[in-house]
Amino acid sequence: MATCGKEVKIENTTTLSHYASGSTMEYIDGKLYLAGDDMGYLLVMDTDFNTIDSVTIIDFVQSPVPKKTKPDLEAAARVKQDGADALLLISSGSLDSYRNNAWLVSPASKQKTTFDLLPFYSRLKARGLRDLNIEGAAAIDNIIILSARGNKTYPLNHLIFTSNGFWAEPDTAPISIKTVNTGKPGGNSFSGVSGLAYSAASDCLILTASTENTTNSYDDGTIGKSYLWLVNNISQKLTADVIVPDRIIDLEGADCGFLGQKIEAVSVLSETQSEMKLALAADNDNGQTRLFMVIIQK
């Protein structure tokens, strides 16, 4: 793999031709859980991207699910439920039907519980989040962070801070909405947040972002560039009204292998004092998923 820079190194990459539209991914106990926004099941992989299992999320459906009725799974986070790790999956909320659910999945038993997020999403819209499109989730202790992606018509990205367990209390869970500001202009160059991950070891919030020529939260558009935005000391910025990334990595500029890749998800696998190992997933709207294992320099 040719390298164009030193900031990011691709260690491994593979294409999943049998699994469409990888849109969110989480790492739990040595396993990667990958969800596609139009798939009714999760892939469970090891860190070499070998598929070792699957988890059914929506029963009695054929994948890929048609666009009008797909669950649009776009966000995932490792959360605590009764003291044990659980996988939280969240729909985008970009349509009033089919896309307003959350699922809590036990990695050990594969048991799942479904929750209706329509009351929570209605509260977000009432607070001014136009054209709602939830694309990422991360957990910091008892706080859940969700990302709402903007588009060319509504060129604003937001982070939503709420409580662990909000899915079970959608009418009353706390809501704090913050704007993400990169200091970059909007218009044709607008980058929308597409995924979130949190590193507890360095208290760093990692956002994936990409440019896409679309004017709404429903339709896909021409793929542009993808980025990593890093927010240091995020736990000290919970009361800020605006979140500003401390570092922006142009993935295509860092490595030629990211040319034409719309990065949708990021997971933290490990880190040292100088490096961080991440898994990335790209959905290039071609019925496949592209996966990357990368090392970034801190």
N, C-alpha and C positions, 0 to 999 in steps of 0.2 A: 504494500500500500504506500503510494507516494505521499510524502509529508510536505506541506507548504509552509509550516511554521512550527514553533516549539511549544506553543501554549497548550495544545491538545494533541494527544497521541492516540490513534485508533489501534487497539490491541486485537480486536476481533470484530468481524461483521458478518451477518448472514441475512438471507432473505427467506421469509416464510411465505412460500407461494400458496400454501393451503389455508392461511389464516389472514383474513382481510382486515384492513383499517385499524391496526394497533394504535390505540389512542391513550391508554393509561397503563401504568405498570407500578407494582410495589414489590419490595424485597422483604421477605419474612423468613427467618430461620433457614437461611441458605437457599431459598427458592424464590424465583421471580414469578409473579402472577401478572399475566398480560391479558388485558381486555381490549376488544375491538368495538368501536362504537356501533357497529351493526351486527355483532355476533351475539349469540345466545349463550355462549359458554366461555370460560376462561381457559387459557393455556397455562400450565405450570411447568416451568423450565428450571434446569440447573444453570449455573453461571457460565457454562459453555454454550448456552442457548439450545441445549438438547431438551426436547419435550419429554417430560416424565409423567405427566398426569393432566387431567382436565377437570373443571368444575362447572356443572350446569347451573346457569343463572335463571334462564327463562325456559320453562318446560314446554315441550310440544311445539317448538318452532324450528324451522329450517334456516340455517345460517348460510350466507348473509341474509339478514332480515331486510325487507323492502324499506326504502328511505322513509316513507310516510308513517310506518309503524315501528321503526327500530327504537330500541331503548336509549340509544345515544349515550352509552357509557363513556364518560370523558374524564372522570376523576376517581382516584383511589388513594387511600391512606391506611397505614397501619395504626389501629387504635386499640385501646384497652376496653375489654368488656368482661366484667366480673373477674378482673385480675389477670385475664389471659389476653394474648394477642388475637385480634380479629381484623379482617379485611373489610374496610368500608368502600363500597362502590357507589358512585353518584352519577345520575343522569344530568344532562346539560341544562334542562329547563327551557330549551329554546323553542318548544312548542307546548301548548296547553295540555295535550294528551300524549301519552306514551313516554314522555321524557321528564317526568316529575317524580321519579322514584329513587330510593336508596336501598341498597342491600347490605346487610351485615352477614359476613360469611366466616365460619369457623374453619381455619386452615386444617385443623386436625380431623374434624368430623365431616366437613363439607356441608354441614347444616347451614341454611340461610334463612334470614328473616327479611321481609320486604316492608318498607316504610313509604308513606305518601308524603312527599316534600312540597306539595302544592301550596299549603298554608305558608311555609317558610319562603318559597319563591315569590308568592304574592306579596309578602312583607318587603322583600328586596325591591320588587318593582315599585311598590308604594313609596319606598325611600329614594326613588329616582334612578334605579338601574334600568335603563332602557335596553331593549333588545337583549334580554338576559341570555348569557351563554357561559355556563359554568364549565371550566376546562381543566381545573387542577385542584388538588387537595393535599394538605399536609397536617400533621399533628405535632404540637409542641406541648408536652405534658397534657394538661386538661383543656388546652385551646386547640380548636380546629381552624385552619386557614383555608379558605376557598378562593380561587381566582376566577374572575369574570372577564372574559375576553371581549375586547371591542372590535370594531371593524371600520371600514373606510367612511361609512356614513356616521358612525358613532365612535370616533377615534379616542376612546378612553378605556384603559385597563384598570380594574379594581381588585383589591384584596378584601375579603370579607372575613372578619374575625368573629367566631362564635364559640360555643362550648362543646366539649366532648359529650356526646349523647343528644345533640341538637335534633337528630333525625327522629328521636322518640318524643320530642317536645317542640314540634315545628311552629306552634302558635305562640310560644313564650320564650324560646331560647334567645339569649342576647345576640344582638347584631351590632357590629361596628364596621363601617365601610371606609376604606382608605383608597386614595388614588395612587397608582403607580406612575411615576414620572421619570423618564429617562433623559429628559432634556432634548429629545429628538423631535423634529417636526412631524406633523401628521400627513394627510394626503396620501400620495402614492407610496410613501415610504413607511406607512404606519405598520408597526409590529404588534401583533396580538399575543397575549400570554396563552400558552398552550399546555402547560404542565407545571407541577410544583413538587419539590422534595425538600426535606429538612435534614440537616446534619446536626445531630445533638453534640457530636464531638467538638465541632467548631462553632456551634450556634449560628449556622449559616443557612439562609433560605435560598434555594436554587430555583429559578424560574426558567422554563424554556419559552421562547418566543419565536414567532415566524411571521414573515410578510406573506400575505395572500390577497389576491385581487378579488375581494368579495365585499359587497356593501351591506350584508346582513348576517345574522347568526345561523342561517339555515343552509345556504348554498355554498359549495366549494368554489375556489377560484384558482387562477394561475399561481403556481408555487414560486416564491422568491427565496429569500435567505432565512436561515434559522440562527438563533442566538442562545447563549446562556447568560442570564442576568443573576449575579450573586449579591445578596444583601447580607452583610456581616452584622453580627451582634443583633439579630432580629428580635430576641427576647427583650432587648432594651429599647425597642422602637414600637412597642405595642400601643403606645398612646399618641404616636405621631399621626397627623392627618394625611401626610403624603409619604409614601415609601419610595426612596430613591436607590436604585442599585449602586453598589460601590464598585462594581466591575462588570463590564460587558464584553463577552467573548463572541466574536463573529466566527461561527463554526466553519463556514466555507473558507474564510480567510485563513483559519488556523490549519485546516487540512482539506485537500482536494476531494477527499472521499465524501464530503458533505454537500457537494455540488448537486442541486436539485432535490435535496432531502428536506421534507417538512417534518421537523422534529416535534412530536406530540407529547412525549413523556420522558421523565428522568427519574432514576432511582439511585440512591447512594449505597454502594456495596461495601466500601472500606475506605480508610484514609490513614495517612501518616502525617507527620508534621509538615511535609513538603508537597504531598500529592493527595489527590482524591480520585478514587475509582468510581466511575458512573456507568450505568446502563441506560441507553437511550433507545427510544422507539420512534420510527418515522412512518407516517401514513401519507403516501404519495398519491392517493386517490386512484390507484391502479389495481385494486383487489388483492394487494399483498401487504406485508409488513416487513420493514427493514429494521434490523437491530444492530446496535453498535455497543461495544465495550470500549470505554475510553479512559485515559488517564489525563487529568488536568493538573497543571502546576498551580499551587496555591500562591 
